[in-house]
Amino acid sequence: MRYGFLGLGIMGSRMAARLVRAGFEVTVWNRTTIKCHPLVELGAKQGINPKEVAAAADIVFAMVADPGASQDLCFGADGVLAGIKPGCGYVDMSTVDPATAQRIAEAVTTKGARFLEAPVSGTKKPAEDGTLVILAAGDRGLYDQSLPAFARMGRLSLYLGEVGQGAKMKLVVNLVLGAMMEVLGESLALGEKCGLAGDQILQVLAEGAMANPMFKVKGPMILAGDTTTSFPLKHMEKDLRLAMHLGRELGQSLPVAAAVHAIFGQSLAKGLGDQDIAAVVRSL
């Protein structure tokens, strides 16, 4: 089986590395070509463009930043659509809106190829460790065929049905993530104003019903002023924006999500977009 991997950012580089280290035959591409070099040193091949990678692979994985990048990757002059062959598979693991996933799926299947959306729940460390949660929807046969690769990238893979359901699940999950991140920062800020020790607040949270891995990781980062990027704030703002749009489409009120999105928007306006989501505390 020959694989392609397109997009070697914070997440994609680590996901692709796990495939290469596991002995998979992988051809990689990234818009900034220097990001391919560490993967090539591990044993990957480097493609000239997405078209070439798609033409040479049985299954192509993609992991890019947003709906615009995902569409450019597929529909560009040297994009996936220009190179993919009938019967081959395209698995877009980017976080996009359902309409974008459906548009790409239609174009890929019109070419006689197969499509699967497979956004992931998890950030840099789970990508390094292969403990992501993969939220797949689309061609069931392609899902089954992708399971060996998914097993290297994630600890759980779910098949959710028709294209669009994966995107919806990811937006629902990240709505919770964004709200938790914001309220943690808000609570620590309030505690500081009260004269409470931040580490003791985190200790109380860790020993009760609200204990969770994100508070354990992000809490100390907030206290230390550490915004080393694991999940860029600009991507969280994008995910919340897409969740708000989905809510409007379905007539579902999301009042808390709207407030959280506004705070992430303020953080983005302050130039914090490339910092970690923990930087949202700076808007408080």
ROVO-828888 format. One record per atom (N, C-alpha, C): x, y, z. Coordinates in steps of 0.2 Angstrom, whole numbers, padded with zeros to 4 digits, always signed. Each point is the difference from the previous one (the first is absolute). Example, Ala and Ser with C-alpha at 12.3 -4.5 7.8 and 13.67 -1.06 7.14 Angstrom:
BEGIN
+0066-0028+0039 -0004+0006+0000 +0004+0006+0000 -0002+0005-0004 +0004+0006+0001 -0004+0005+0003 
// end
This chain:
BEGIN
+0004-0006+0000 -0004+0006+0000 +0004+0006+0000 -0001+0005-0005 +0004+0006+0000 -0004+0006+0003 +0002+0004+0004 -0003+0005+0003 +0003+0007-0002 -0004+0005+0000 +0002+0007+0000 -0002+0003+0006 +0003+0006+0002 -0002+0004+0005 +0002+0007-0002 -0006+0004+0001 +0001+0007-0003 -0002+0005+0006 +0005+0004+0002 -0001+0005+0006 +0004-0003+0006 +0006+0004+0001 +0004-0002+0005 +0001+0005+0005 -0006+0003+0003 +0001+0005+0005 +0000-0004+0007 -0002+0003+0005 +0001-0002+0007 -0003-0007+0000 -0006-0002-0002 -0003-0006+0000 +0002-0005-0005 +0000+0002-0007 +0002-0004-0005 +0007-0003+0000 +0005+0004+0002 +0006-0002+0000 +0001-0006+0005 -0003+0000+0005 +0000-0005+0005 -0004-0006-0002 -0005+0001-0003 -0004-0006-0002 +0003-0003-0006 +0003+0003-0004 +0004-0003-0006 +0006-0004+0003 +0003+0003+0005 +0006-0003+0003 -0001-0007+0002 -0006+0000+0004 -0002-0007+0002 -0001-0005-0005 -0003+0002-0006 +0000-0005-0005 +0006-0002-0003 +0005+0005-0001 +0006-0002-0003 +0004-0004+0005 +0000+0002+0007 +0004-0004+0005 -0003-0008+0000 -0006+0000-0002 -0004-0007+0001 +0002-0004-0007 +0004+0003-0004 +0002-0004-0006 -0005+0001-0006 -0005+0004+0000 -0004+0002-0006 +0004+0003-0005 -0002-0001-0006 +0003+0004-0006 -0004+0006-0001 +0003+0006+0002 -0003+0006+0000 +0004+0005-0004 -0004+0004-0004 +0002+0006-0004 -0003+0006+0003 +0004+0005+0002 -0003+0006+0004 +0001+0006-0005 -0004+0005+0002 +0000+0007-0003 -0002+0005+0005 +0003+0006-0001 -0002+0005+0004 +0001+0007-0004 -0004+0005+0001 +0001+0006-0004 +0007+0003+0002 +0002+0000+0006 +0007+0002+0002 +0004-0006+0000 +0004-0001-0006 +0003-0007-0001 +0005-0002+0005 +0003+0005+0004 +0005-0002+0005 -0003-0004+0005 -0007+0000+0001 -0003-0004+0005 +0000-0007-0002 +0001-0002-0006 +0001-0007-0002 +0006-0003+0002 +0005+0004+0001 +0007-0003+0001 +0001-0005+0006 -0003+0002+0006 +0000-0005+0005 -0003-0007-0001 -0006+0000-0004 -0003-0006-0002 +0004-0004-0005 +0003+0004-0005 +0005-0004-0005 +0005-0003+0004 +0003+0003+0005 +0005-0003+0004 -0002-0006+0004 -0006+0000+0001 -0003-0006+0003 -0001-0006-0005 +0000+0002-0006 -0002-0005-0005 -0005+0001-0005 -0004+0006+0001 -0005+0001-0005 +0003+0003-0007 -0004+0000-0005 +0001+0003-0006 -0003+0007+0000 +0003+0004-0004 -0003+0007-0001 -0003+0001-0006 -0006+0002-0001 -0004+0002-0006 +0001+0007-0002 -0001+0001-0006 +0001+0007-0003 -0006+0004+0002 -0006-0003-0001 -0006+0004+0001 -0006-0005+0002 -0006+0002+0003 -0005-0005+0001 -0002-0004-0005 +0000+0002-0006 -0002-0004-0006 +0005-0006-0001 +0006+0001+0001 +0005-0005-0001 -0001-0005+0006 -0001+0002+0006 -0001-0004+0005 -0006-0005-0001 -0005+0003-0002 -0007-0003-0001 +0001-0005-0005 +0004+0001-0005 +0000-0004-0006 +0004-0006+0002 +0005+0000+0005 +0004-0005+0002 -0002-0004+0005 -0006+0002+0004 -0002-0004+0006 -0006-0004-0001 -0001-0005+0004 -0007-0003+0000 -0004+0003+0005 +0002+0003+0005 -0004+0004+0005 +0004+0007+0002 -0003+0005-0001 +0003+0007+0002 -0003+0003+0006 +0004+0001+0005 -0003+0004+0006 +0002+0007-0001 -0004+0004+0003 +0001+0008+0000 -0002+0002+0007 +0004+0005+0002 -0001+0003+0006 +0002+0008+0000 -0004+0004-0002 +0001+0007-0001 -0004+0004+0005 +0001+0007+0000 -0003+0004+0005 -0007+0002+0000 -0003+0000-0006 -0007+0003+0000 -0004-0002-0006 -0006+0002-0001 -0004-0002-0006 +0003+0003-0006 +0003+0006+0000 +0003+0003-0006 +0006-0004-0002 +0004-0002+0004 +0006-0004-0001 -0002-0006-0003 -0005-0003+0003 -0002-0007-0002 -0003+0000-0007 -0003+0005-0002 -0003+0001-0007 +0006+0001-0005 +0005+0005+0002 +0005+0001-0004 +0004-0006-0001 +0001-0005+0005 +0004-0006-0001 -0003-0004-0005 -0007+0000+0000 -0004-0005-0004 -0001+0003-0007 -0002+0006-0001 -0002+0003-0006 +0005+0004-0004 +0006+0001+0003 +0005+0004-0003 +0003-0003-0007 +0003+0004-0004 +0003-0003-0006 +0004-0006+0000 +0004+0000+0006 +0004-0006+0001 -0002-0004+0006 -0007+0000+0001 -0003-0002+0006 -0001-0008+0000 -0003-0002+0005 -0002-0008+0001 -0004-0002-0006 -0005+0004-0002 -0005-0002-0005 +0003-0001-0007 +0005+0004-0001 +0004-0001-0006 +0004-0006-0001 +0001-0003+0006 +0005-0006-0001 -0003-0007+0003 -0006+0001+0004 -0002-0007+0003 -0003-0004-0006 +0001-0007+0001 -0003-0005-0005 -0006-0003+0003 -0004-0002-0005 -0006-0004+0002 +0002-0006+0004 -0004-0001+0006 +0001-0005+0004 +0004+0002+0006 +0004+0005-0001 +0005+0002+0006 -0004+0004+0005 +0003+0001+0006 -0004+0003+0005 +0003+0007+0002 -0004+0005+0002 +0002+0006+0003 -0003+0001+0007 +0004+0001+0005 -0002+0000+0007 +0002+0007+0002 -0005+0005+0001 +0001+0006+0002 -0001+0001+0008 +0006+0001+0004 -0001-0001+0007 +0000+0008+0003 -0001+0004-0004 +0000+0007+0002 -0007+0002+0003 +0000+0005+0004 -0006+0002+0003 -0003+0005-0004 -0006-0002-0003 -0004+0005-0005 -0007+0000+0002 -0004+0004-0004 -0007+0000+0001 -0003-0006-0004 -0006-0003+0002 -0003-0005-0004 -0001+0001-0007 -0001+0007-0002 -0001+0001-0007 +0006-0001-0004 +0006+0002+0003 +0006-0001-0004 +0002-0007-0001 -0001-0004+0006 +0001-0007-0001 -0004-0003-0005 -0007+0002-0001 -0004-0003-0005 +0002+0002-0007 +0002+0006-0001 +0002+0003-0006 +0006-0004-0003 +0005-0001+0005 +0006-0004-0002 -0002-0007-0002 -0004-0003+0004 -0002-0007-0001 -0003-0001-0007 -0005+0005-0001 -0003-0001-0007 +0005+0001-0006 +0005+0004+0001 +0005+0001-0005 +0004-0006-0001 +0002-0003+0006 +0004-0006+0000 -0003-0006-0003 -0006-0001+0002 -0004-0006-0002 -0002+0001-0008 -0001+0006-0002 -0001+0001-0007 +0006-0002-0005 +0006+0000+0003 +0006-0003-0003 +0000-0007+0000 -0004-0003+0004 +0000-0008+0000 +0004-0002+0006 +0003+0005+0004 +0003-0002+0006 -0004+0000+0006 +0003-0001+0006 -0004-0001+0006 +0002+0005+0005 -0005+0002+0004 +0001+0006+0005 -0002-0002+0007 +0004+0002+0005 -0001+0000+0007 +0002+0006+0004 -0004+0003+0003 +0002+0005+0005 +0002-0003+0006 +0005+0002+0004 +0002-0003+0006 +0004+0005+0004 -0004+0006+0002 +0003+0004+0005 +0002-0003+0007 +0004+0003+0003 +0003-0004+0007 -0002+0005+0006 -0001-0004+0005 +0000+0004+0007 +0007-0002+0003 +0003+0006+0002 +0007-0001+0003 +0004+0006-0003 +0006+0001+0004 +0005+0005-0002 +0006-0003-0001 +0006+0004+0001 +0006-0002-0002 +0003-0006+0003 -0001-0001+0007 +0003-0005+0004 -0004-0007-0003 -0007+0000+0000 -0003-0006-0002 +0002-0002-0008 +0001+0005-0004 +0003-0001-0006 +0007-0004+0000 +0004+0003+0004 +0007-0003+0001 -0001-0008+0003 -0005-0001+0004 +0000-0006+0004 -0005-0005-0004 -0003+0002-0005 -0005-0004-0004 -0006-0002+0004 -0002+0005+0004 -0006-0001+0004 -0006+0005-0002 +0000+0002-0006 -0006+0004-0002 -0006-0004+0000 -0006+0004+0000 -0006-0003-0002 -0002+0002-0007 -0001-0005-0004 -0002+0001-0007 -0007+0000-0002 -0003+0005-0003 -0007+0001-0001 -0002-0001-0007 -0001-0006-0002 +0000-0001-0008 -0007-0001-0002 -0001+0002-0006 -0007+0000-0004 +0001+0000-0007 -0004-0004-0004 +0001+0000-0007 +0000-0008-0002 +0004-0001-0005 +0001-0007-0003 +0002-0005+0005 -0004-0005+0002 +0001-0005+0005 +0006-0004-0002 +0000-0002-0006 +0006-0004-0003 +0006+0003+0001 +0001+0007-0001 +0006+0004+0001 +0002+0000+0007 -0006+0001+0004 +0002+0000+0008 +0003-0006+0002 -0003-0006-0002 +0003-0007+0002 +0007+0000-0003 +0001+0002-0006 +0007-0001-0003 +0005+0005+0004 -0003+0005+0003 +0005+0005+0003 +0001-0002+0007 -0003-0005+0003 +0001-0001+0007 +0007-0002+0002 +0004-0003-0004 +0007-0001+0002 +0004+0006+0001 -0002+0005-0004 +0004+0007+0001 -0003+0003+0006 -0007+0000+0001 -0003+0003+0005 +0002-0002+0007 +0002-0007+0000 +0002-0003+0006 +0007+0003+0002 +0004+0002-0004 +0006+0003+0001 -0001+0007+0003 -0005+0004-0003 -0001+0007+0002 -0004+0001+0006 -0005-0005+0001 -0005+0001+0005 -0001-0006+0005 -0003+0002+0006 -0002-0006+0004 -0007-0002-0001 -0004+0004-0003 -0007-0002-0002 -0002+0003-0007 -0003-0004-0004 -0003+0002-0006 -0007-0001+0000 -0004+0005-0002 -0008-0001+0000 -0002+0001-0007 -0005-0004-0002 -0003+0001-0007 -0007+0003+0002 -0001+0006-0003 -0006+0003+0002 -0005+0001-0006 +0001-0003-0005 -0005+0000-0006 +0001+0004-0006 -0004+0004-0002 +0000+0004-0006 +0005+0006+0001 +0003+0002-0006 +0004+0006+0001 -0003+0006+0003 +0003+0003+0004 -0003+0006+0004 +0000-0002+0007 -0001-0006+0002 -0001-0002+0007 +0006+0000+0004 +0006-0001-0004 +0006+0001+0004 +0002+0007+0001 -0002+0005-0004 +0001+0007+0001 -0004+0002+0005 -0006-0002+0000 -0005+0002+0006 +0002-0003+0007 +0002-0006+0000 +0003-0002+0006 +0006+0004+0003 +0005+0001-0005 +0005+0004+0002 -0002+0007+0003 -0004+0003-0003 -0002+0007+0002 -0004+0000+0007 -0004-0005+0001 -0003-0001+0006 +0005-0001+0006 +0005-0005-0002 +0005-0001+0005 +0004+0006+0002 +0002+0004-0005 +0004+0006+0001 -0004+0006+0003 -0006+0000-0001 -0004+0005+0004 +0001-0001+0007 +0000-0007+0002 +0001-0001+0007 +0007+0002+0002 +0005-0002-0004 +0007+0001+0002 +0001+0008+0000 -0003+0004-0004 +0001+0007+0000 -0003+0003+0006 -0006-0002+0002 -0003+0002+0006 +0004-0002+0007 +0002-0006+0000 +0004-0002+0006 +0007+0004+0000 +0003+0002-0005 +0006+0003+0000 -0001+0007+0002 -0005+0003-0002 -0002+0007+0002 -0002+0001+0007 -0004-0005+0003 -0002+0001+0006 +0005-0002+0005 +0005-0004-0002 +0006-0002+0005 +0004+0007+0000 +0001+0003-0005 +0004+0007+0000 -0004+0005+0005 -0006+0000-0001 -0005+0005+0003 +0001-0002+0008 -0001-0006+0001 +0000-0002+0008 +0007+0001+0003 +0005-0001-0004 +0007+0001+0003 +0001+0008+0001 -0003+0004-0005 +0001+0007+0001 -0004+0003+0006 -0006-0003+0001 -0004+0002+0006 +0003-0002+0006 +0003-0006+0000 +0004-0003+0006 +0006+0004+0002 +0003+0003-0005 +0006+0004+0001 -0002+0007+0003 -0006+0002-0002 -0002+0007+0003 -0003-0001+0007 -0002-0007+0002 -0002-0001+0006 +0006-0002+0005 +0006+0000-0003 +0006-0002+0004 +0001-0007+0001 -0004-0004-0004 +0001-0007+0001 +0006-0003-0004 +0004-0005+0002 +0005-0003-0004 -0002-0004-0006 +0002+0002-0006 -0002-0004-0006 +0001-0007+0001 +0006-0002+0002 +0001-0007+0001 -0004-0004+0004 -0003+0003+0005 -0005-0003+0005 -0007+0000-0004 -0001+0005-0004 -0007-0001-0004 +0001-0006-0004 +0005-0001-0003 +0001-0005-0005 +0000-0007+0004 +0003+0000+0006 +0000-0006+0004 -0008-0002+0002 -0004+0005+0002 -0007-0001+0001 -0003-0003-0006 +0001+0003-0005 -0003-0002-0007 +0002-0008-0001 +0006-0001+0001 +0003-0007-0002 -0003-0005+0005 -0002+0002+0006 -0003-0005+0004 -0007-0001+0000 -0004+0003-0004 -0007+0000+0000 -0003-0003-0006 -0006+0001-0001 -0004-0002-0006 +0002+0004-0006 +0003+0005+0000 +0002+0004-0006 +0007-0001-0002 +0004-0005+0003 +0006-0002-0002 +0000-0002-0007 +0005+0002-0004 +0001-0002-0007 +0007+0001-0003 +0002-0003-0005 +0007+0001-0003 +0001+0007-0002 -0005+0003-0003 +0002+0007-0002 +0001+0005+0005 -0003+0000+0006 +0001+0004+0005 +0007-0001+0003 +0002-0007+0000 +0006-0002+0003 +0006+0003-0004 -0001+0000-0007 +0005+0003-0004 +0000+0007-0001 -0006+0003-0001 +0000+0007-0002 +0000+0005+0007 -0002-0003+0005 +0000+0004+0007 +0007+0002+0001 +0005-0004+0001 +0007+0002+0001 +0002+0005-0005 -0002-0001-0006 +0003+0004-0006 -0003+0007+0002 -0006+0001+0002 -0003+0007+0001 +0004+0003+0006 +0001-0004+0005 +0003+0003+0006 +0007+0002-0002 +0004-0003-0004 +0006+0001-0002 +0001+0005-0005 -0006+0002-0003 +0000+0005-0006 +0003-0003-0006 +0000-0007-0001 +0003-0004-0005 -0005-0001-0006 +0001+0003-0005 -0004-0001-0006 +0003-0004-0006 +0004-0004+0002 +0003-0005-0005 -0005-0003-0004 +0000+0000-0006 -0006-0002-0004 -0001-0007-0001 -0005-0003+0002 -0002-0007-0001 -0007+0000-0005 -0004+0005+0002 -0006+0001-0004 -0001+0008-0001 +0002+0002-0006 +0000+0008-0001 -0007+0003+0001 +0000+0005+0004 -0006+0004+0002 -0004+0001-0007 +0003+0002-0005 -0004+0002-0006 -0004-0006-0003 +0002-0006+0001 -0003-0006-0002 -0006-0001+0005 +0000+0001+0006 -0005+0000+0005 -0006+0005-0002 +0002+0006-0002 -0004+0005-0002 -0004-0002-0006 +0004-0003-0005 -0004-0002-0006 -0005-0006+0002 +0002-0005+0004 -0004-0005+0002 -0007+0002+0003 +0001+0005+0005 -0006+0003+0003 -0004+0004-0005 +0003+0003-0005 -0004+0004-0005 -0004-0005-0004 +0003-0006-0002 -0003-0005-0004 -0006-0003+0004 +0001-0001+0007 -0005-0003+0004 -0006+0005+0000 +0002+0007+0001 -0006+0005+0000 -0004+0000-0006 +0004-0001-0006 -0004+0000-0006 -0004-0006-0001 +0002-0006+0003 -0004-0006+0000 -0006+0001+0004 +0001+0003+0006 -0006+0001+0004 -0005+0005-0003 +0002+0005-0004 -0005+0004-0003 -0003-0004-0006 +0003-0004-0003 -0003-0004-0006 -0005-0005+0003 +0001-0002+0006 -0005-0005+0003 -0005+0003+0005 +0001+0007+0001 -0005+0003+0004 +0001-0002+0007 +0006-0001+0002 +0002-0002+0007 +0004+0006+0003 -0003+0002+0006 +0003+0006+0004 +0006-0003+0003 +0005+0004+0000 +0007-0002+0003 +0002+0007+0004 -0003+0002+0005 +0002+0006+0003 +0007+0000+0004 +0001-0006+0003 +0007+0000+0003 +0005+0000-0005 -0001-0004-0005 +0005-0001-0006 +0001+0007-0003 -0005+0004-0001 +0000+0007-0003 +0005+0004+0005 -0001+0000+0006 +0004+0004+0005 +0008-0002-0001 +0001-0007+0000 +0006-0002+0000 +0004+0001-0007 -0004+0000-0005 +0003+0002-0007 +0002+0007+0000 -0004+0004+0003 +0001+0007+0000 +0007+0002+0004 +0001-0004+0005 +0006+0001+0004 +0006-0003-0004 -0001-0005-0003 +0006-0003-0005 +0001+0005-0005 -0005+0003-0003 +0000+0005-0005 +0004+0006+0003 -0001+0003+0006 +0004+0005+0003 +0007-0002+0000 +0002-0006+0002 +0007-0002+0000 +0003+0000-0006 -0004-0002-0005 +0003+0000-0007 +0001+0007-0002 -0004+0004+0001 +0001+0008-0002 +0006+0003+0004 +0002-0003+0006 +0006+0002+0003 +0006-0003-0002 +0000-0004-0006 +0006-0003-0003 +0002-0006+0004 -0004-0004+0003 +0002-0006+0004 -0002-0006-0004 -0002+0001-0007 -0002-0006-0004 +0005-0006+0000 +0006+0002-0001 +0005-0006+0000 +0002-0003+0006 -0002+0003+0006 +0002-0003+0006 -0005-0005+0002 +0001-0004+0005 -0004-0005+0002 -0007+0002+0003 -0005-0004+0000 -0006+0002+0002 +0000+0002+0007 +0005-0002+0004 +0001+0003+0007 +0001+0007+0000 +0002+0003-0005 +0001+0008+0000 -0007+0003+0000 -0006-0003+0000 -0006+0003+0000 -0001+0004+0007 +0004-0002+0005 +0000+0003+0007 +0002+0007-0001 +0004+0002-0005 +0002+0006+0000 -0005+0005-0002 -0006-0002-0002 -0005+0004-0002 -0005+0001+0006 +0002-0003+0006 -0004+0001+0006 +0003+0004+0005 
// end
